[in-house]
Amino acid sequence: MAKKSMIARETKRIKLVKKLANKRATLKDLIRNTNASFEDKEKASVQLQKLPRDSSKSRVRNRCNITGRPHGYYRKFGLSRNKLREATMRGDVPGVVKASW
């Protein structure tokens, strides 16, 4: 089980990303726009830099929904390898069976 503080930090980051996603997208579009003036691009770049660092989507870490474990995470299920195995053995994951050959 991950520390509660780490899980709380991740949820805080996720909320911040959702809150500022539109603002970040508009600023990035303005910076990429070839028709915009240099001054506008520079102003947008400064505004983007002033946004909180944790509002970037790349700062969010994938974690297991049950334990908060950051490694061995399967995106398709939202679980770490340990909890996915347990759920599969119980039959909670549809379409997944233990391999045998």
C-alpha positions as CSV (number, residue, x, y, z in Angstrom):
1,M,0.0,0.0,0.0
2,A,1.3,3.4,-1.0
3,K,1.6,6.2,1.6
4,K,-1.6,8.1,2.0
5,S,0.3,11.3,1.4
6,M,1.4,10.1,-2.0
7,I,-2.1,9.1,-3.0
8,A,-3.5,12.5,-1.8
9,R,-0.8,14.3,-3.8
10,E,-1.7,12.5,-7.0
11,T,-5.4,13.2,-6.5
12,K,-4.5,16.9,-6.0
13,R,-2.5,16.9,-9.2
14,I,-5.3,15.2,-11.2
15,K,-7.8,17.9,-10.0
16,L,-5.4,20.7,-10.9
17,V,-4.8,19.2,-14.4
18,K,-8.6,19.1,-15.0
19,K,-9.1,22.6,-13.7
20,L,-6.4,24.2,-15.9
21,A,-6.5,22.0,-19.0
22,N,-8.4,24.5,-21.2
23,K,-6.2,27.4,-20.2
24,R,-3.1,25.4,-21.0
25,A,-4.5,24.2,-24.3
26,T,-5.4,27.7,-25.5
27,L,-2.0,29.1,-24.5
28,K,-0.2,26.2,-26.3
29,D,-2.3,26.8,-29.4
30,L,-1.4,30.5,-29.4
31,I,2.3,29.6,-29.1
32,R,2.1,27.1,-32.0
33,N,0.1,29.5,-34.2
34,T,2.2,30.6,-37.2
35,N,0.0,33.7,-37.8
36,A,0.4,35.1,-34.3
37,S,2.9,37.9,-33.6
38,F,6.1,37.3,-31.7
39,E,4.9,39.5,-28.9
40,D,1.7,37.5,-28.5
41,K,3.6,34.3,-28.5
42,E,6.1,35.6,-25.9
43,K,3.3,36.8,-23.7
44,A,1.5,33.4,-23.9
45,S,4.8,31.6,-23.2
46,V,5.2,33.7,-20.0
47,Q,1.7,33.0,-18.9
48,L,2.2,29.3,-19.5
49,Q,5.3,29.3,-17.4
50,K,3.4,31.1,-14.5
51,L,0.9,28.3,-14.3
52,P,1.5,25.7,-11.5
53,R,4.0,23.0,-12.4
54,D,1.6,20.3,-11.3
55,S,-1.1,21.4,-13.8
56,S,0.8,19.6,-16.6
57,K,-0.6,16.3,-17.5
58,S,2.8,14.7,-17.7
59,R,3.2,15.2,-13.9
60,V,0.4,12.7,-13.1
61,R,1.6,9.2,-12.2
62,N,-0.5,6.2,-13.0
63,R,-1.4,4.4,-9.8
64,C,-3.4,1.3,-8.8
65,N,-7.0,2.2,-7.9
66,I,-6.9,-0.1,-4.9
67,T,-3.4,0.1,-3.4
68,G,-1.9,3.2,-5.0
69,R,1.1,1.2,-6.2
70,P,2.9,3.1,-8.9
71,H,4.8,0.3,-10.6
72,G,3.4,-2.7,-12.4
73,Y,0.3,-0.7,-13.5
74,Y,-2.0,-2.0,-16.2
75,R,-3.9,0.9,-17.9
76,K,-6.6,-1.3,-19.3
77,F,-7.7,-2.4,-15.8
78,G,-6.5,0.5,-13.7
79,L,-4.8,-2.0,-11.3
80,S,-1.3,-3.1,-10.4
81,R,-0.1,-6.5,-11.3
82,N,-0.7,-7.9,-7.9
83,K,-4.3,-6.8,-7.5
84,L,-5.1,-7.7,-11.1
85,R,-3.9,-11.3,-10.4
86,E,-6.1,-11.5,-7.3
87,A,-9.1,-10.1,-9.2
88,T,-8.5,-12.5,-12.1
89,M,-8.3,-15.5,-9.7
90,R,-11.6,-14.5,-8.1
91,G,-13.2,-14.1,-11.5
92,D,-13.9,-10.4,-11.2
93,V,-12.2,-9.4,-14.5
94,P,-14.3,-10.5,-17.5
95,G,-12.5,-12.2,-20.4
96,V,-9.3,-12.8,-18.5
97,V,-8.3,-16.3,-17.6
98,K,-5.1,-17.9,-16.2
99,A,-2.9,-19.1,-19.1
100,S,-2.4,-22.9,-19.5
101,W,-0.8,-24.7,-22.3
